[in-house]
Amino acid sequence: MTKSWTRWQDWTEVVIGALVALSPIVVTTSTAAAWTMIVLGALVVLDGLWSLAAPSQVTGEWVQIVLGVLLFVAPWVMGYTAMMGASWVSWVGGVLTVLAGAIAVPVATSAHRGLAAH
């Protein structure tokens, strides 16, 4: 699947990132929690768009996994574990981002190897 803008894993990443970035509109947050979710969500969206545009770049999938881990640990690092809505958005969004990235790594690796063979 080396065709740009077609991989479902990357579209999933874009949707997850957008939902995380927009979640401070509907969940109670502190300033730190809101900005953390907005920034990490936006970075997840940008990485998803990068992966969609360049599907054979394996680096984007590893960046996605790192962003997912950062999103998952953010409630503890940024001190918003008491805000259950914001915490759950970060935890679920982080896990789903990591899962989508882990599923996409072999696909991107295969596409990358296919390009190298030509």
Buried (B, 14 or more C-beta within 10 A) or exposed (E): BBEEEEBEBBBBBBBBBBBBBEBBEEBEBBEBBBEBBBBBBBBBBBBBBBBBEBBBBBEBBBBBBBBBBBBBEBBEEBEBBEBEBBBEBBBBBBBBBBBBBBBBBEBBEBBBEEEEEE
